[in-house]
Amino acid sequence: MKNVLFLCTGNSCRSQMAHGWAKYLLGDKFNFYSAGTNKHGMNQRAVQVMDESGVDISKHESNTIDELPVRHMDFVFTVCADAHQNCPYFPGGKIIHIGFDDPPRMTAHMDDEEQILNVYRLVRDEIKNVIKDLETYMSDKHE
């Protein structure tokens, strides 16, 4: 099976949600991983909104690329601009950028927890819609 990595800056939110959705929806077709250019720990709001959708990422760990159990990646999806600009070289791997809004940054000025969670839910659902079409992004037709 091909190895697929979701790469973000801190491996705490967007890459973790993508990893969770990918395993949930396509886990029988690919080996999925997530990592960050740094590691910031798991974002508990991301864990909460994924759990609301029936996807448990509570056991995921925030990792850097050096901590991945495999070195070769067939596909690397950068899910934020910083990771895309600072993406390390993956020999033989196809780098695909699909940026998503950053919930922690978008909610930094908010105080209402339900309003904050709604932002996370919106990004969660956007990520799910992309993951549903992940194989299209992997094909040469999506250049």
C-alpha positions in Angstrom: 0.0 0.0 0.0 1.1 3.5 -0.7 2.1 5.9 2.1 0.3 9.2 2.4 1.4 12.0 4.7 -0.5 15.1 5.9 1.9 17.8 6.8 1.2 21.0 8.8 3.2 23.3 10.9 2.4 21.9 14.4 0.7 18.6 13.7 -2.0 19.6 16.2 -5.2 20.3 14.3 -5.6 20.3 10.5 -3.1 17.5 9.7 -4.6 15.5 12.5 -8.1 15.9 11.2 -7.1 15.0 7.7 -5.2 11.9 9.1 -8.3 10.9 11.1 -10.7 11.3 8.2 -8.4 9.5 5.8 -8.0 6.5 8.0 -11.8 6.5 8.6 -12.8 6.8 5.0 -9.9 5.2 3.1 -7.9 3.3 5.7 -8.1 0.1 3.7 -6.5 1.6 0.6 -3.5 3.5 2.0 -1.2 3.9 5.0 -1.8 7.3 6.4 0.4 9.5 8.6 0.5 13.0 9.9 3.4 15.2 11.0 4.4 18.8 11.5 7.5 20.8 10.6 7.4 21.3 14.5 5.1 19.7 17.0 2.7 21.6 19.1 0.7 18.8 20.8 -2.8 17.7 20.1 -5.5 20.4 19.8 -8.3 19.3 22.1 -11.0 21.2 20.2 -9.9 19.3 17.0 -10.2 16.0 19.0 -13.7 17.1 20.2 -15.2 18.0 16.9 -13.8 14.9 15.2 -15.3 12.8 17.9 -18.7 14.5 17.3 -18.4 13.0 13.7 -17.6 9.6 15.0 -13.8 9.8 14.3 -11.6 9.2 17.3 -8.2 11.0 17.1 -7.7 11.1 20.8 -4.9 8.5 20.6 -3.0 10.4 17.9 0.3 12.0 18.8 1.8 15.2 17.5 4.9 14.2 15.6 7.6 15.7 13.5 8.7 14.2 10.2 11.8 12.7 12.0 9.4 10.7 14.3 7.5 9.0 11.5 7.7 5.2 11.5 8.5 5.1 7.7 10.7 7.3 5.6 9.3 6.9 2.1 6.1 8.8 1.3 4.3 8.3 -2.0 2.1 11.4 -1.5 2.6 14.4 0.8 -0.4 16.7 1.3 0.6 20.1 2.8 -2.5 21.5 4.6 -1.1 24.9 5.5 1.0 27.5 3.6 3.9 27.3 6.1 4.3 23.6 5.6 4.0 23.9 1.9 6.7 26.6 1.8 9.0 24.6 4.2 8.2 21.1 3.0 11.2 18.9 3.1 12.3 16.8 0.1 10.6 13.4 -0.1 12.4 11.4 -2.8 9.9 9.9 -5.1 7.0 11.5 -3.3 4.4 13.7 -4.9 3.8 17.0 -3.0 0.2 18.3 -3.2 -0.9 21.5 -1.5 -4.4 21.7 -0.2 -4.6 24.6 2.3 -7.2 24.9 5.0 -8.0 27.8 7.3 -6.3 27.6 10.7 -9.0 27.2 13.4 -6.8 28.3 16.3 -5.7 31.5 14.5 -9.3 32.2 13.3 -10.7 31.9 16.8 -7.9 33.6 18.8 -10.1 36.7 19.3 -13.3 34.7 20.2 -14.6 34.1 23.7 -17.7 32.1 23.1 -16.9 28.4 23.1 -19.8 27.4 20.8 -18.7 30.0 18.3 -15.1 28.7 18.5 -16.3 25.1 18.0 -18.4 26.1 15.0 -15.2 27.3 13.3 -13.5 24.0 14.0 -16.5 22.2 12.7 -16.5 24.1 9.5 -12.8 23.3 8.8 -13.4 19.7 9.9 -16.2 19.4 7.3 -14.1 21.1 4.6 -11.3 18.6 5.3 -13.7 15.7 5.1 -14.9 16.8 1.7 -11.4 16.9 0.3 -10.5 13.5 1.8 -13.6 12.0 0.1 -11.9 13.0 -3.2 -8.3 12.3 -2.1 -7.7 9.7 -4.9 -8.6 12.3 -7.5 -5.9 14.6 -6.1 -3.4 11.7 -6.3 -4.2 11.0 -10.0 -2.1 12.7 -12.7 -5.3 14.2 -14.0 -5.4 16.6 -11.1 -2.4 18.7 -12.1 
